[in-house]
Amino acid sequence: MKCCLKNGVQQNLRVLVLTRYGALGASSRLRFLQYFPYLQAAGIRVQWQQFFSDSALLARYRDRQYGIGTAFAAFGKRMQIMLSRRSFDVIWIEKEALPWCPLWLESFLLSGVPYVLDYDDAVFLNYELHCSGIVRSLYNKRISRLMARATLVVCGNSYLAKVACDAKAPWVEQLPTVIDLDRYPFQKKSKVLVKQEEYIPRIVWIGSPSTAKYISLLIQILQNLALRIPFVLRIIGAHFELPGVQVECLPWNEATEVSDITACDVGVMPLYDSAWERGKCGYKLIQYMACGLPVVASNVGVNDGIVRAGLNGYIARNNDEWLNALSILLSDSVKRKRFGQAGRKCVEDFYCIQKTGPVFTQLIKEVAIRR
């Protein structure tokens, strides 16, 4: 059913949303689900279908792979809903609708309806850098061709936006991965009931079992730091042991992640310097800053744009810079507070759903008009 136009805007707009994961998957939750209230408030009807359920994702964390039965069921459900695509005005897709399927099949099941692709990492590298020459030959241009045929490609950083432009995508917009200020109320830390010299600060890292590998970049740095200054390393969402460092590991929980971060003093985001990491959107940094924490991050990708060195944190290019930055912040509570306040202000200005929600809603309306 076609929507009628009123003042150039379609009424009763219907959007089919195809995400990679459910609410447990950070990319799906942050770049899709938290936009639903904004779309619905604008009178846009949303139908959501996830490729892998939360239970399937938990099983993958446990077994390090998806079961064959789980994968076949996921493809079957996805193709079934795509067959009904013409009852929608726009299809909004996380990365790709049918990963690892032939491009012709996905293109056929997207034909006749304008679609929006959303990227928050360099998923195209899964094909372009695959160890199999056959896979590289068959799928090397898969993502770029999907981009070229999309009505709109939304990217989380400038690196991904350039890839989309190079792929000849007709319309590319850049929107960061953001937090909801309502979930991150800014609260000043309560006064510590111990003497300053007895207070033990916390360094925090948040992530998942699949990204815990980045903590290994800080092993030597944190071990050396522990010889200088007492601190606790809080790891949220993964388990990691680090000899010589006091570590506390907390399970990730959406209901407690904000308070778990806020209770800490410095947030860290170490990364390898490779093509995959350059595609990341720096969400950890935005979370830390939203909680009023100063940050230290590797000089990779979008990090250098989020962290304003000497204002809300530090960019570290080598082990010495990491050690120096962490030493300064752990030793200076006044600087931590000042940096934390500046970081929070930056989030309020640029990295919250309150800013990007209305922008994206308008983009969806414009996609429908172009139909």
Summary of the structure (lengths in Angstrom):
residues: 371
radius of gyration: 21.8
end to end distance: 13.2
largest distance: 68.7
contacts: 1206
relative contact order: 0.12
helix: 46%
strand: 17%
